[in-house]
Amino acid sequence: MGKSKRIEKVKNLQINQFDEWIMAKRQINISIDELGKNILPDLLICVSEGSGDVIGTTVLAPNPPETQVIDWALKCMTSPMTGRPCRPFRITLTEETIDFLDAPLAQFGIQVVIDPNPDPIIDGLVDLMENESGSLEEFPPYLDEPSMDAKTVADFFSVAAEFYKAKPWKLFEYEIPIKLDFGGPDKKCYWAVVMGVLGQDFGVSIYRSAEELEDLLDSDGREDTMVVAQRIYSMGFSFDDYSSIGSEVKAEFLRHEWGIADKRAYPTTLVTDPNYKRIIRQPNKQELADLTIAMAAIIEFLNAHKKGVKEQARVIADVVSVEIANKTIHVGLTLPAPEFMNDYEDDDDYEESERRLTLAFGMVRLAAESKSKGKRVKLAKQALELSRDCVSAYLLLAEETNNIKEETEYLTQAVAAGERIIGIDNFKKFNGQFWDIPETRPYMLARHYLANFKATQGQTEEAIKDYQDMLKLNKNDNRCVHFVLANYLVLENRDDELKKLLDNYKEAAAFWLYTKALHSFRTSGDTKKTAKDLDAALKSNPHVVDYLLGRKSAPPDTDKREFLGTEAEAMVYTMMFLEAWKSSKGAMQWLEKASAI
């Protein structure tokens, strides 16, 4: 950007009344190959006085021209490394090395303070750079790390390119921590922060401890921020300009053809490790793999929940599946991380059990998508490890087993889990409205599955009681339980109860009208009223007779958007009620005779 354009852009920026910066120029004891031997460069650095965040930094030849320093200062406002582009309320120029910035900065309405003393946070940053880096401009080659291999780095570069294209930082207004639960035999948790929010492409930092991240986010003193940052473990990456990397790194990059999304998107990594002799080091193979998994999971998660993230929904939890190094890894993500809920939410009643239940449901969703029975069972059991209240996991396991005892146990546990989700005190409160209230649906689903299973095992009396209980709990009968109940009432010759059921649900569908006609014949025989009831059924769907009498066995392809009155409806009714018709003495003969008229 030309200087005149940068000046105009700065003029158009708002002044942030709460932002105060520190700017300094220091000679640093770091070798820069381009400057030649025995020449120490100058470091220009700008930090936020409140948070200690680095706003901008660059390394120049000693005693750079004033115009170059002024242009850098303006760039800190238009393109900060962190935070929103703005004009700060005040800038303190330390050590009188760049006090010539006083007049240029004042022209933009910025208060300028000249402090002859060095600032502690600048001291800390300079020490960090001098002690932990062999070269500020030269990033070390990835394969210099003994445990690293080219395939792990290739996977990292590939996902980093996708991350850059997705630009997830645009979805966030604040740097909100995300919790990541890695599945598999080597379970682990990380807390991630998408860096470079508000349009500044930066990267991701991940932490192994929520408490350490909380300490870092809570540190408000300049010295405290630096001290905390150096005593906690973290790993992350940022996007840098390809032109800024050294010759050895470029050679490695080109030799392996790893690829980047943009010339400004070369991913550079670092690990802050207080237990390591140099504190800052390269990631090892496992750390880079974990960083790659975290990136890929965040991309999948944000793609699935863009709207919720933009609208700052109360909480979003999900499980995503990522393919890394020919392995499938299931990662549970929660935004905001539950440990930081009080910082970002007004509603404090969100509990860890709810989060784990949501993630468990996500795990079962992945299981249902798998073509492997073994994987489905494994994922369902992992879901129950996350939450014993995951009804869908029990139902999936019940479906997969061929053992009647196991199926009974899984279905019984599913009902019990559904009861726990609702809470015993809410059963009376929600009575009659079950299914209309979302938290009752897992219970109703489990109860339905268990009742159906009992019926297939000859426990018809128990199944009928379950169906009747379900109708009391859910008067609207969203699960169409009354159709199933009607069939078993016929089979058990409970015509009085069937009459009450028919009267309670006034429907014009073939399912109900044919069943009503069957009840009329069973209780009254071949009469005018019975003939009238059958005529109404025939008008609702004439195809049912052909299927009940065996004239047809399979419907032609039909429009799936339509069901009532079609052959598909006729076939389904026959599958459910054929035994009831056959068990009713004389009903099939009466049906054939009456329909032929």
Secondary structure, DSSP 8 states (H G I E B T S, - for coil): --HHHHHHHHHTS-EEEEEEEEEEEEE-----GGG-TT---EEEEEEETTT--EEEEEEESSS--HHHHHHHHHHHHHS-SSS---EEEEEEEETTSSGGGHHHHHTTT-EEEEE-S--HHHHHHHHHHHHH-S-SS----GGGSTT--HHHHHHHHHHHHHHHHH-GGGG-SS---EEEEE-SSS-EEEEEEEES-TT---EEEEES-HHHHHHHHH--SHHHHHHHHHHS-EEEEEEE-GGGS-HHHHHHHHHHT---SSTT-EEEEEEE-TTSTTSEE---HHHHHHHHHHHHHHHHHHHHTHHHHHTT-S-EEEEEEEEETTEEEEEEEEES-GGGHHHH-S-----HHHHHHHHHHHHHHHHHH-S-HHHHHHHHHHHHHH-TT-HHHHHHHHHH---HHHHHHHHHHHHHHHHHHH-TTHHHHTTBBBTTBGGGHHHHHHHHHHHHHHHHTT-HHHHHHHHHHHHHHBTT-TT-HHHHHHHHHHHTT-HHHHHHHHHH----SHHHHHHHHHHHHHHH-S-HHHHHHHHHHHHH-THHHHHHTTS-SS-----TT--TTSHHHHHHHHHHHHHHHHHSTTHHHHHHHHHH-
